[in-house]
Amino acid sequence: MTATSAVAVAPPLSLYVHVPWCVRKCPYCDFNSHAQKGDIPEQAYLQALIEDLEQDLSFAGDRPIETIFIGGGTPSLMSGDFYFRLFEALRKRLTIAPDAEITLEANPGTVEQARFNAFREAGINRLSIGVQSFDPGQLRTLGRIHDPEAAHRAADTARAAGFDNFNLDLMHGLPDQTPEQALADLKAALDHQPPHISWYQLTLEPNTEFFSRPPDLPDDDRLWDIYQAGSALLREHGFDDYEVSAWSRPERASRHNLNYWTFGDYLALGAGAHGKISLPDGSIRRYWKTRQPDAYLGRIGSRTAGSEAIAPDERALEFLMNTLRLKHGVEESLFVERTGLPLRSVGVKLEELRRENLLERGRLQATELGQRYLNSLLERFL
């Protein structure tokens, strides 16, 4: 399978910035996060991010940055002044769209009114608050540093600081969780009228404490009961599951994540950050940055640790792994635009899946049955 040419239309461009430090590593977390002892080296990290960006500016070309997501770790540990200076540096070197969505991840145990006000003044216009649960026992099991009161206070503080666009992160399928307990978490979140809720199932990932010492998780029947009951409640409150684990009110879907899920491009800055870029020579590359914070700080110039091309015969699967997560899928034409491949390169497999009622016709969209068996569906493209 070969690409027909360079991607005809350069995909939208986002920026991901990673802040690797946190207060304490949670037992389920497999992200690049490191418990910080002592003060975070804000000035040194800011300088490293700027040096890193300057090596990657050619990837942007003349494309504006449509969305920015600052993830971690716990980015809300950094000061408002850090973000003010970061965005000042970014705007000197990149074009940031006037209506850019700029999201910061925040943990309830690390926020107060003045800090949220400073984030807003720095240019951040969306928060993603890592609540995970409002149940005190589950919060202790998950190793979170906050209690239910701090979670409620974080959502209230976000609104008071002027953030009318925010997400609440919640997990389900927690140790020994019942459907009633999962619904109680959702109801507590809904009391805050969030525009967006990320509601995802706890999974046991390698290299985590939970993977080494697994807790007692609900069985598949109970997980299905939790999902069915929670989905019904969210729909009653006007939410649409536009992606497998993402629920939003109308017009409040995460634009940054939509760019990931539609195979857009994104620059990567920060320790362990990953990026994806479509180049004028027709290649599409993934790249990643030095993972350890001390090593990232110690390097000079580029902090890129490695990169690899997404081969033409891998692009169809990569594209569909992302786009079929979306409830409403994408237009067939986007496959050609973003992969450089003709649609006929996957035509036979698409037709097979449509005959089996796993894909809709005339669009790259999984049916309800296809969504339930999405992993098996995607394996057909291996």
N, C-alpha and C positions, 0 to 999 in steps of 0.2 A: 504494500500500500504506500503510495507516494503522494506528497502534497502537490497540488496543482501549481501553486505559486506562493509568494508571500501573502500573508493575510491581506485581503483587499482593503479592509478598513481597520485602522489601528483600534484595538479595543479600548474602552474607557480605562483610565489609570487611577488607581488608589495608592495609598501609602499606609504601610503597617509599621508602627514603632513599638519595640518591645522594651519594657522596663523589667529587669529580671529579679528584683528584690522583693521579698515579702517579710512579714513578721514571723511567720511559722509555716513550715511546709505541711499541707494537709495530706492525710493518708491516702486519698484517692487521686491526688494530683500528679499527672505525668507531664505537665508543662515545664518549660525551662524557668524554674523559680528557685530562688536561693534565699534562705533565711539570713537576714542581715544582722550582723553583730556590730553595734556602734552606728555612727552616722553614715548615711548614704553619700557617696562622693558625687554630689550633683554637678558641680562645675566640671570635673574631669569627664563625667559621662556626657554632659552636653557637648564638650569639645570633641569627644570621640564620635558622637552622632554626626556632628557637622563634617568632620573629616571623612567619615564613612559616606555621607551623602555626596560629597563633592566627587568621589570616585564613580558614582553611579548616575550622575546627571545626564549623561548621554542617553540613558534608557528612557528618559522622559520625552526627549525631543521637544516638540512644541505642544505636547498634550498638557492640558491643565490637570491638576489633582482634583478629582471629583469627591473623594471621601478620604478621611484619615481615621484610623483606629489605633488607639494606644492601649496595648494589652500587657499582660504580665504573667507571673508576678503580681504585684499590687501597685499599679501606677499612681494611685491616690496617696501613696507615701511621699511622693515628690511634692515640692512646694509650688504654689501658683507662680512664683517668680521664675522657677525652672521652665514652666510651660510658656510663660510670656516670652522668655528669651529664645526658647526653642522655635516658637512660631515666627518670631522676628527673623531668625536665621533661615527658616524654611521659605518665607516670603521673599527674601532677598535672592534666593536661588531657584525657586520653582514658582510657577503660576498656580495659585490655589483658586479654584472656581468661587465666585462670590457666594453661591448657595451651597458650598461644600458642607457635607455632613461630617462633623468632627466629634468622635466618640472617645470617651475615657472610661476605662474600667475602674470601678471604685468598690472597695470592701467596706461594709458597714462599721467595722471596728477601727477605721482609720479616717473618719470624716467628722467635720464640724462645720458650722455655718460659714465661718470666715474662709475656710479652705475651699468650700464649694463656690463661694462668691468669687474667690481669686481664680478658680478654674474658669468660671464663666467670663471673667474680665480678660483672661488670657486668650480667649477665642474658642474654647470648647463649647459646643452647643448640644451635646447629647451625652448622657451618662448610661453606663451599663453596671448596675449595682448587683454584686454577687451575694444575694441573700441565701440561696440554696435551700433553706427551710426556716419556718418560723417556730418549729418545735424545739424546745430547749434541750431535750434528750438527744434528738437527731443532730443538733448543732454540736453537741459535745462529741458524739460518735464521729462526726465528719471532721473534727479537729478545728472547727472555726473559732476565731478569736472573739466573735460577737455573740450577744444573746438576742432573744426576740425583740426586746425593747430597742436595742441599737439598730436592728433591721428596720423597724417601723420609723425610727427617728431619721435614718438615712434617706428613706423615701420622702418623708415630710421636708427634710432639709433641702433635698434636691428641688422640690417645687418652690420652696421659699427663696431659693437662690435664682429662680427664674428659669429652671430647666423644665419646660413643658414637654420635652421629648426625652424620655428615658425608658430603659429596659430594666426589668427585674428578672434575674437569673434564679430559677428554681429547679431542683432535682426531684425526680420521683423514682420509685423502685428502691427506696432506701432500706437499710437493714430492718427486717421485721415490720415494714410499713404496711398498714391496711389501706384499703380504698378511702375509708373515712378520714384517716390522717392525711392522705395526699390531698383530698378535697379541702381539708381545713387549711393547708398551706396555700392552696390556690385562692380560697376565699379571703384569707388574710392579705394576699397580694392584691386581689381585686378591690379591696377596700381603699387602696391608694390610687385607684383609677389610672394605672399605668397605660401608656399607649402601646407598649410592647412587652411580652413575656416570653422568655426562652425557657421552655419546660422540657427538660431532657432526662433520659433515664441514666441512673448511675451505672457505670460499667467498670469492671476491674481491669485496669491497664497494667502491662508489665512495668517493672521498675518502680512500683508503688508499694506502700506498706499494706494496703488492702489486698494487693495481688499476692503478697507473701503470706499474709494471714487473713484469708477471706472472711468477711462477716457473713451472717446468715441473711441472704437476700430473698425477696419474694419469688415464688415459682412462676412459671410462664402464665398459668391461669390467673393468678392474682395480678400479675403485671398487666394482663389484658383487661381485667376488670378496672384497674386503676386508670389505664389509658382511656378506656371507653367512658368512664364516669367523668374524668377530668376534661376530656374533649367536649363532652356535652355541656359541661358547666361553662367552659370558655366560649363556646359558640353562643350560649344563652346571653352572654355579656358582650356580644358583638365582635368577638375575635375570630380571625380566620387563620388556620394553620397553613400559611403560604409555603412553608418548608417543613421538613420532617419534625423538627423540634422548635420551630419559631412561630409564634402567634402574635398577630398584630391587629390593631384597629385599622379601619380604612385609611390608606395613604400614610401609614406609619411603619411600613416594613423597613428593615435595616438596609439602607442603600449600599453600605459597605459590604455586607454579607451577600447581597444580591449580585454584586460585582464578582465576588468569588464564585458563586453558584452559576453564573452565566459565562464562566471561563474568561473573565476580564483579566487585565494585567494589574500588578501591584508591586510597588517598590518595597524593599525591606530595609529597615534600620534597627539597630540594637542587637544586643547579645542573643544569639540563637534565632533571630528573625528569619523567615523564609519569604522569598519573592518569586514572582513569575513574570516573564516579559516576552513580548513578541517582537522580534527584530526585523529590520528591513530586508535581510538576506533570506527571509522565509523561515528561519528557525524560531522555535519557541523554547525558552530555557527556564528552568527552575534554578534558583541559587539560594544559598543560606550563609548566615554570618557566624563568626566565631561564637561558640556557645557559652564558655565560661566567662563570667563578668570580668575577672582579673585579666584574663588573656585578651578579652575585647578591649579593655582599657589600655593594655600595654602595647597593642599593635600600633603601627604608624601607617597612615593612609587608609587603603581599603581594608575592611574587616571581613571581606568575603572569604569563607573557609572552603567553599566548593560550589560547583555548578554542574548541571547536566542538561543535555538537550532532551526534549520530549520527542522521541522518534515519531515519524508519520504514522507508523503502525500502532503506536500507543495513544495517539491523540483522540481517537474515537471514544475509547474507554474513559480517558481522562475527562473529556467533555461531558459524556453521559453520566459519569459518576457524580458530577456536580449538578448538571441541569435537571436530571430526573429526581433529585431531591425536592425540587420545586413542585408544589401541588398542581400548578397549572402549566408546568413545563415551559417550553420555548418554541418559537417558530422554527420550522425546518431550515429556513435560510440562515439562521444564526450558526448552524453547524458548519456551513461552508465558510462563513465570514470569520469564525474564530479558529477553525482548525486548518484551513487551506485545503481541505479534502472535498471531493465531490460527494454529494449525498448517496450516490449509487454505490460508493465503497462500502456502505453498511446496509444497502437496500434489501438484500436477501434476508439478513437477520431481523431487520425492522419488520418485514412482512411476516416472518414466522411468529414474532412476538405479538403482532396485531391479530393474527389468526387465533392465537391462544388467549386473546382478550387481556393481554398484559400491557399493551400500549394502545393509545388512542390513534385514530387515523387522521392524517393531514397535519399532524403536530407531534413534536417530540415531547410526549407527556405520558406518564404511567397512569394506567387505570387504577381504580381503587384496589383491585386485586394485585396489580403490578406493584403498587406501593407496599403492600403487605409482604411481597416476596422480592423486594428490590435487590437484595444482594444476589439472589439466584438469577434474577433477570440480567444483572450486570455481568455475571460470570459468562454469559453467552457471547460477550464481546472480547473475552480473553484470547 
